[in-house]
Amino acid sequence: MQIKTASRLGLLPPYLFAELDRLKKEVQQKGVDVISLGIGDPDLPTPKHIVESLKRAADDPTNHRYPDYEGLEAYRKAAADWFERRFGVRFDSKTEVCALIGSKEGIANFSTAVVDPGDIVVIPDPGYPVYFSGCVFNGGEPYSMTLKQENGFRPDFAAIPAEVARRAKLLWLNYPNNPTGATVDRAFFEQAVKFCLVNNIILAHDSAYSEIAYDGYRAPSVFEVAGARECAVEFQSLSKTFSMTGWRCGFVVGNAELIAALGKVKTNVDSGVFQAVQEAAITALEGGDGDKLAEYCAIYRERRDEVVAALKGLGLECEPPRATFYIWARVPRGYTSKSLTELVLKEAGVVLTPGSGFGRGGEGYVRLSLTVSSDRLKEAVDRIKALRL
Ligand SMILES: *Cc1c(COP(=O)(O)O)cnc(C)c1O
């Protein structure tokens, strides 16, 4: 028979990384020791007390059953407590907090909960690909807000046409930002909340990197702004904060109606986070880890400083980010994101992420991830240096 898959799959942009994966294998087959700076996944392990907590919880038969999709009451309470300690804002753990199987799951399902066919979804470009796929999978119409370097990689709300603002249902933000490493202050969120309230737009903020910060920078929450609770949700993840990417654990806080709508989708597509993982996540959120987070941030910061200093001499202009573990560097004159990435992979055996893989607005940049050891980073930079770009 002839297989015909859903036409929505054809709405996805060409998967730029597939070609790179193929090229990477080809280079590896030649025996090259490839260094990947392409992956946003911490190399530093999950702190030990969290792993120990999982081991104990895994032994408990009450945890072997289906969890509730919305999360254990104790987990949601630990999440609300953590949020209050960190941002000074209280959420009701029963109605304003929901557990997520990693924030990616929540981000994808949130679109299903709020986007109708024909709705405009306003998306940062470059941006995390799930905002776009969630939009088009649900028949939404994406509208790109280009994040420009001259605006500090922040969107200019005043540049959004009135007709787009009128038809927009949902707007995504992500600060500290992947891939640009850009950060914002509370005043920016004041503008964002105002824009969304005036235009009746749901605001979804992806806060995955709020704790990976340097030089005294403290990322704000959108909920530090008055009025946010009327229109917004914020996605938090344990993945980057506690080096727990493989555990699949996050949560969302915010407007109770929006949390309930997401919950309705979730009851129909998943059955929650393994309870033993939730217990370990409670351990993580309660802290008391001898400040592993500060230790890990200090390691990323040291790597950042080494890489930024080294790239300066290579024609790859970049600013040291105040948060995230990414360096967003301009490609030298005469290259595109793709041509530079291919050259560096073929000739230096180093994997970079082409900025254009995050949307048209990422063209002209590459992203380097600081999630490999300082020695390997140094080796990678030396190899790029030898190319004399
Ligand atoms: C890593 C990441 C996430 C989600 O990670 P989860 O592991 O699914 O919690 C969400 N948004 C951005 C921008 C990310 O980089």
The ligand as a MOL file (V3000), in Angstrom:
LIG
                    3D

  0  0  0     0  0            999 V3000
M  V30 BEGIN CTAB
M  V30 COUNTS 15 15 0 0 0
M  V30 BEGIN ATOM
M  V30 1 C 16.3460 22.9100 26.8270 0
M  V30 2 C 15.2170 23.8290 26.4710 0
M  V30 3 C 13.8940 23.5810 26.8420 0
M  V30 4 C 13.3340 22.3700 27.4820 0
M  V30 5 O 13.9250 21.4430 28.0310 0
M  V30 6 P 13.1910 20.2540 28.7790 0
M  V30 7 O 14.2950 19.2860 28.9570 0
M  V30 8 O 12.1090 19.7330 27.8680 0
M  V30 9 O 12.6370 20.8090 30.0370 0
M  V30 10 C 12.9260 24.5240 26.5800 0
M  V30 11 N 13.2250 25.6540 25.9560 0
M  V30 12 C 14.4580 25.9370 25.5650 0
M  V30 13 C 14.7010 27.2330 24.8920 0
M  V30 14 C 15.4950 25.0360 25.7900 0
M  V30 15 O 16.7170 25.3200 25.3490 0
M  V30 END ATOM
M  V30 BEGIN BOND
M  V30 1 1 1 2
M  V30 2 1 2 3
M  V30 3 2 2 14
M  V30 4 1 3 4
M  V30 5 2 3 10
M  V30 6 1 4 5
M  V30 7 1 5 6
M  V30 8 2 6 7
M  V30 9 1 6 8
M  V30 10 1 6 9
M  V30 11 1 10 11
M  V30 12 2 11 12
M  V30 13 1 12 13
M  V30 14 1 12 14
M  V30 15 1 14 15
M  V30 END BOND
M  V30 END CTAB
M  END
